[in-house]
Amino acid sequence: MPIVAQSTETTDWVSRFADEVIEESERRAPGKPVVVASGLSPSGPIHLGNLREVMTPHLVADEIRRRGHQVRHLISWDDYDRYRKVPGGVDGVDGTWAEHIGKPLTSVPAPKGSAHPNWAEHFKAAMVDALAEMGVEFDGISQTEQYTSGVYREQILHAMKHRGDIDAILAQYRTKKDPAKKPQSQKPVDEAELEAAEGSGAAAEDDGSSGSAGYFPYKPFCGQCEKDLTTVTAYDDDTTELSYTCTACGFAETVALNEFNRGKLVWKVDWPMRWAYEGVVFEPSGVDHSSPGSSFQVGGQIVGIFGGKQPIGPMYAFVGISGMAKMSSSKGGVPTPEDALKIMEPQLLRWLYARRRPNQSFKIAFDQEIQRLYDEWDKLDAKVTDGSALPADVAAHSRAVRTAAGELPRTPRPMPYRTLASVADITAGAEDQTLRILSELDPTDPLSSLDAVRPRLDKAEAWINTHVPADQRTIVRDEPDAELLKSLDEQAQGSLRLLLDGLADHWSLDGLTHLVYGVPKVQAGFSADATPKELPPEIKTAQRSFFALLYHLLVGRDTGPRLPTLLLAVGQDRVRALLGE
């Protein structure tokens, strides 16, 4: 199928990769669907760093679909990986879970209280729901099902037959440990890389089982304790008889590998085997896979043993969280896509991944920064609408709001996030008060139903309730601060009089904004419409003092929500009472 000509609005990193992937797919498998891939380990909460593993190929796959090509986005669930450690931050998990270390993730019970059949399914479910909300289309592949049903049997036998060739490749990267050398700090790595790096038994190395019987790229799970703390002691290429012993429970047995489905290839062999088996053309890899001897680098050589080629794809950088260190799912307590979607619309989350090249790191805000991000998003939305946005920004916006299947559901009337958050804070979620305030923001077009500002309102309310500390919440005074009102000098009293006199005529968001900024200007002898260039620097100081006074009289603090929103939320009668009228 020929490449469809691109418009100027799609000249971004996604389009460039789509060009390369379509061309490479035609070269490798002409006439067949393009195959892109991601891999996720449901060993614990699947966090926002893992999401980049999905979003990078998703965006490329979606661009290819938009051009009329058939494409498969595979998400390989590495649920047959070993349960490596008990992650922190998981409810219903205690020290007794350590007894399951070494078992496949699908053989470990789900956390207490879960409705899912096992550990892997519990953590997979939340990610599947989040991807659905974000409009991510994919084909999920359970590696437990693949291995235990015998799908990879030929590939396993082939790897065992060519174990010497695999060992020779891996040997190029093996280094002897120098006990006198201090360990160097390493960047965080994903679950599969950790599994490979730590090994899985007393006689295991980072890339397979090596003992007196030689090197083996395959590891059986014990027939008695189900753990992978096993050592292959013998293997016959002709009969495929494999003998192993378990260092955990002492169990030993001999099996026919051509009929045996309770084991898997070690990670550095498993990944390139899958590239060849699925015909993967594009798959990104994290920075942890880019160093010499890492899975992606070694896999590029091992894949040839299976008759395949290494996928093309970028190295992607880390995703951080405002105020938090780099994420690791094994440590727990890190935000997941599900957490992000509770406080932001899927369009915003998609945009954060679409607007940055994969090798650029970025942060996702769970703190006050989310309000600035939403302001930036709304400005872009307006520019796209009026045609003033730059081509690359138009492309990122398009990828955020729609997929090849259509536009994502959106808030019909997207009021500013910071306004909705302030109102949710002040009203404590009372819908009647929320509707009253929001309907007064623009008297020329009053809001008639909260449905028009949902789901954005719900996201903003969730953010206020879950991510704003109690000491930063807004609590409007019940009674006027008589002592403070009595202590005010003539200038302060005059500023309050000007505000109160103008309330009725300025009772809208724009009107109150003009009023509260204008009071210090009028007091200093200037017009309320005077621009900053026409005013002396001391006017800004006077405005700050006036704002601080209003916050103290209304909420008993130096700061709070934007004053125009706060005044609307408190209501005209109550404002007058609290300001001493």
N, C-alpha and C positions, 0 to 999 in steps of 0.2 A: 504494500500500500504506500503510495507516495506521501511525502511530508507535506502537510498543508501549510501554505504560506502564513507567516505570523504578522499580526498587526503590530504597530509600534508600541502599543500598550502592554505587550507581553514580553518585552525585552528585559527580562529579569533572570535571576539565577535558575529559577524553576524551568523556564523555557529553554535555557541553554542546555540544561541536563536532559530535558525531554528530547531535544534535537539529537544529542549523543546517543541516548538510549534507543530511540527509534532506529537510528542508523546501525547501531551495534546489533540490535535484535534482528534486523533484516539480514545482516551478515551471518549471524549464527543460526537463526531458525526462520528462514524466509516464509512468510505467509502464516506464521503461528502467532498466538497472542504474546504480547510483551510480558515478561515476568519480572516483577520487582519484589523485594522481600524485606521483612523485618523479623527480628527474633526477640522474644520477651520471656524472661524467667519469672514465673509466679511464685517466687520463693518468699515473698513478703509483699507489702504494699508496693504497687508499681507506680513509681513517682514521675514527676514532671520532667526529669532528665531522661528517663526511659521513653517518654512520649516523643522525644526528638527522633528516636530510632524508628518511630512509626510515621511521624508527620513529614519527615524528609522524603521518603519514598511515596507517601500518600499524595503529596503535592505534585510530585513528578508524574505519578500514575494518573492523577486527575487531569493534568494538562494533556497527557497523551490521549485520554478518553475524550477530552474536549475537541481534539483534532480528528476524532472519528476512528481511532484505532481500538482494537480489543486489547485489554490489559488485565493481568491478574496481580493483585497485591497480596502476597502471602504473608500472614503473620504466623510464624512458627512458635507455638507455645512450648517452651523447653520444660515441660512438666514431668519429664522423665529424668531430669537432673536430680542429683542427690540433695537431700535436705541437709544443708551445710552447717547452719547455725540457727539458733532461736533469735529471731529479730526483735529488737526493742520496739516499743510503741505499739504493740499489737494487743488489743484487749483479749482477756481470757487466756493468756499464755503465761505459764510459770515454769519453774525449773524442771518439772517432770517431762517437759517436751524434749529435753535433751536426749531422752532414750530413743528418739526417732531419728537422730542424726545418722546419715548414711543411707537411709531408705529413699526410694523415689518420692518426689513431692506428691504424687497421686496416691501414695500408700500411707501418707501421714494424715491423721484425723484433722478436720477443720478446726479452727479456733472455737472455743466454747461459745455456744449460742448461735453459731452459724447454721444456716439452712442448707449449706452446700455439702456434698458428700465427702470432700477431702480438702486438704490444705491448698492445693493448686487451684481447684475450682473456685474456692472462696475468693482468692485474690484475682483470679482471672475475671470473675463476674463483674467486679467494679470497673475494670478497664473496658470490658465489652460495652457496658452501659455508657461509659463516658465517650467512647469512640462513636457510638450510635448518635449521641447528642451532638457530636461535632461533625457528623456527616461523613465519617471515614468508612469507605467501602473496602472490605477485605475478605479473603478466604483464610479462615483459621485452620491450622494443622496442629493437632495434638501429637507430640512426639511419643507420648505413652502409647497412644493408639497405633502409631506407625511401627514402633519397635515390637510391641506385644502381639501385633497381628501378623508379624513376619514380612511386612512390606519391604524392609531393608535387608532381608536375608541374603540376597545375592551380593549386595554391597558389603555386608559384614564378612562373608566368606572371601570376597575379593580382597578386602583389606588384610585379612589374616594371611592370605596367600602371598600378598606383597608386603608383608610386615617388615621385611628386610629393607625394601626400598623406602618405606615410610620412616623407619628407624634412621636410615642414612640421612634423610632430609632433616629430621629433628636433631640429629647429632651435630649438625652444623651450628646449632644455636645453643647447645648445652654448654654450660660453664661449670667448672668446679668451684665450690664455695671455699673462700679463703677465710678461715676462722679469725684471722687477725684483722680482717677488713671490716670496718663498721658498715652496717647496712645503710643504704641511701634511702631517703624518703621517696616513695612512689606515689604517683597520682592514683586516685580511686579508680577501681576497675569494676566491670559489671559482674554479675553473678557467675556467668559461665567462665569468665576469665579467672575469677577467684577460685572456682572449682578446679580449673586446670592448674593454677599456680600452687594451690595448697596440696594437691594430690588427694588420694582417697584411701590410703592405707599405709601400713608400715613398709611395704615393699613397692609402693607406687612412686612414680616420678611425675613431673608436671605434664607429661604427654603420653602416658600409658604405663603398663605393668612390665617392669623389667626385673627378672630374677635369674636364678640359675638355669631356668629353661629358655631364657632369651627374652626378647621384647615382644609384647603383644598389645595391639591397639584397641583391644576389646576388654570390657570389664563386666563379668556377670554379677547380678545381684544374688545374694546368698539364698538358697532354697529353704533355709530354716529361719534366719532372723531378718531376711529381706534387705540387708545392708550391703553396700558395695565395698566393704572392707575385705575384699577377696584378692587372692593372688593366683594367677593361672600357673599351674605347675607342669602342664604338658598339653601339647596339641598335635594332632596327626592330620596333615593336609589331605591325605587320601580318604580317610574315614570321617573326618571332621570331628573326631572325638576330642573333647576338651575336658581337662581335669583342673579343678580349682580347690582351694581351701579357704576358709573364712577365718580371718585373724580375730574376729569379734567373738564368735561363738564356738569355733573349732570344727564346724561342719565341713565335710568334704564330699564331693561327688564327681562323677564323670558323666558328661552329657554329649549327645550328638548335636553339634552346632547347627547342622542343616535342618534341625527340627526344634531347636531351642530358641525361645523368645523372651528370656528374662535377663536381659543385659543390654549394654549399649556401647557404641564406639566412644572412645575418649574424645573430649571436646575438640582438640586440634585436628582430629581426623573426621569427626562427626560433621562439623560445619562445612568443610569443602566437599564431603560426600553429598550433602544436601544441595549444594550449589549445582553439582553435576546432575543429580537425580531430578531436580525441579527445573533445571535450565534457567537459573537465575541470571539476569542480565545486569540488574542494578540493585545494590544493597550498600547502604552507608555503614560506616563503622566508627565507633567512638575513639577518642584520642588514646585510650588505653590499648587499642589494637594496633597502633601505628608504629610501635617500637620494634626493633629487630627481635625476632623470636616470638612475637605475639601471634595470636590466632590468625588474624587476617593476613599477615605477612607470610607465615608458614603455610597457611591454607592455599595461598597462591601457587605454591609448588606442589602441594599434596593433591590438589584438585585434578591435576593431570593424570594421576594414577587411576582416577575414576572416569577418565575420558572427558572431563569437562574443562571449563575455563573460569578463571576468577571473575566475579562481577566487577563492573565499573561502579564507582560511587565515591562520594567525598568522605573525608574524615570530619566528624561533627564535634563541635566544642561543647563544653559543659553548660548546663542551664542552672542558674542560681535563683535564690529566693531573697527578696529584700530583707536584709538583716540576718541572713542565715548563711552558714558555710555550704560548701559543695555537698551534693546529696549522695547518700548511699542507702539503698533499700535494706541492707543487712543491719544498719544501725537503727532503723525505724524512726518514727516521729517526723518524717518529711512529707510535705504536701504532695498529694496525688492529683491526677486530672479531675477526679471526682470532687476533691476539695476545692480546686480552682473553679469548677463549674457551679459550685454553690454560691460563689460571690461574683462571677463574671459570666457574661453571655458567651456562647461558643464562638461567635464571630471575633470577639476580642482575643480569645485564646488562640484561635487559628492565625490571626493576624500577627501575633507575637512571634510565631514560628515562621510565617511566610515572609516577613519583611527583613529578616536577617539571613545572610548566607550561612550555610551549615557550619563553616569554620569560624563564625563569629559567636562568641558567648553572649548571653544576655540574661537578664533577671526578670522574674515574674513577681509582681508585687502583691503581697498580702497585707501590707501596712498602708499608711496614708498615700503612698505613691500610686496606689490603684486609682485614686481620683485624678491625678495628673495624666495617667495613661488613658483614662476614659476621655478626658478633655482633648487629648491629642487625637484619639480615635474619632471623636465627633467632629473635630476640625477637618480631618481627612475626609470624612463622610460628606461634609459640606462642600469641600473643594472638588471631590469627584462629581457631586451633583451639578455644580456650576461650571465644570469643565476646566478648572484652573490647576488641578493636581498634576504632578509630574508623571510621566509614563510608568516608571517603575513603581510609584506609589499607587497608581491606578491598578496595576497588575496585582500587587499585594492585597489591595482592598477587595478586588474581584475574587481572589482565592479565599479570602476570609468570609465573604458573605454568601458564596455559592460554590457548588461543586458541579461536575458534569451532569449530575442527576437533577439539579435545580437549586433554587435559593433556599438557604436555611431559614427556619422560622425566626422572625425578628420582632422586637418591640414596636408596635404600631406608631407610638408617639414617644420617641426616645428623649425624655427630659434629661438634663445633666445629671450624671451619677452622683456628683457631690451634693446636689440639691436633694435628690431622692434620699441619700444617706442621712443628710441633716434632718429631713422631715421624719424619717423613720426613727432617728435618734430621739428627737424631741417628743414625738407622739407615742413612743414605745410600741409602735405597731398598730395603734388604734385606727381602724380603717375609716371611720367617719371623720375623724380629725385630719387624717392624711388626705382624704378627698377634698375636704374644705380648704386646706392650705394649698394643695396643688391646683385647685380650680381658681384660686385667687392670684396665681402667678401671672396669668395673662387674662385680664378681664375681657379682652376682645375675643378670646377663643377659649372659654372656660372648659376645663376637663369635666366630662360627665360621668366617667366610669374609670375605676382603677385598672380595669382590664386593658385600657389603652396604653398604660405605662408598664405593663408586665410583659416579659419576666424581669425587665431591668429593675423595677422596684423591689421585687423579691430578692434579687441578688444583692442589692444595696442594703436591704434590711438584714440579710444574713451576714453581710460583712460587718455591719454595726454590732450585731449581737454576738459574733464569734471572734472578731479580730480587733475590736477597739477596747482597750482596758477600761475597767469600771471607773477609774479616776479621771478618764477622759470623756466619759459620757456626759450628755447635757441634761441637767435637771433645772428646770425653771423654778424660780423662787415662788413660794406660796404667798409671802407677804413682802411689802416694800422694805428696803433697807433704810429704815427711818434715820438711823444714826449717820449713815453716809450722806443721805439727802440733806440732812441738817447741816453737815459740815461743808457743803459745797460753796465755793466762792461765787462771786457775781458772774464771772465768765462762764463757769460750768453751768450755772442755773440758766444763763442766757442761751447756751447751746441746746439744753433740753427743751426750752420754750420754743425755739425755732423748729426743732424736730416735731414736737407735739402739735404745733400749729399747722404743720404740713402733712401730717399723717393721712388725713381723710382724702386730700387731693392727690396723694402719691401712693395709694394703697394697691400696688402691684409690684412685681419683682423689679422691673425696670424703673418704676417710679420711686420705690424706696431706695434703690441703688443710687439714683440721682440725688435723692434727699440726704441720705446719711453722708455721702461724700461732699455734698454741697454746703452743709451747715458750717463747717470750719472756714470755708471760703467766704461765705456771706458775713460771718462774724469778723473776718479780717478786712472786710470792705471790698471784696471781689464779687464778681458774678458767680452764681452757682454753676454756670456753664463754662467757666474759665478752664482752659486746658492746662496740663502740667507745665507746658513751656511758658505760659503766661503768669505763672505763680512763683513766688519766692520759695526756697527750700523749707522754710519753717512751717509752711502749710502742711507738709507731710507729717511733721512732728505733731502739729495740732490735731490732724486727723487721727493719728495713732492714739493720742491721749483721749480724744472723744470716743473712739471705739472701745478703748479699755474701760472707760466710765460706763458705757452702755452694757458691756458684758458683766461688769460687777453688779450693776443694778438689776439685770435680768436673770443671770445664772450664777452670780457669785464667784466668777473666775475672771482671769485676765484675757482669756481667749475663748473661742467657741465656734459654732457654725457661722457661715457668712451672715452678716447682720441683716441684710434684706430678707433672707430666708427665715432667720430666727424671729424677726419681727412679725412676718406673716404667720409663722407657726404659733407664736404666743397669742396672737389675735389683738385687734385694735383696743378693745376695752381693757384687757389685762395689761397691755403695754402702758396705757395711760395710768393705770393704777400703780404699777411698779415704778414708773418714772415720776411719781409724786403729784400727779394732777388731781 
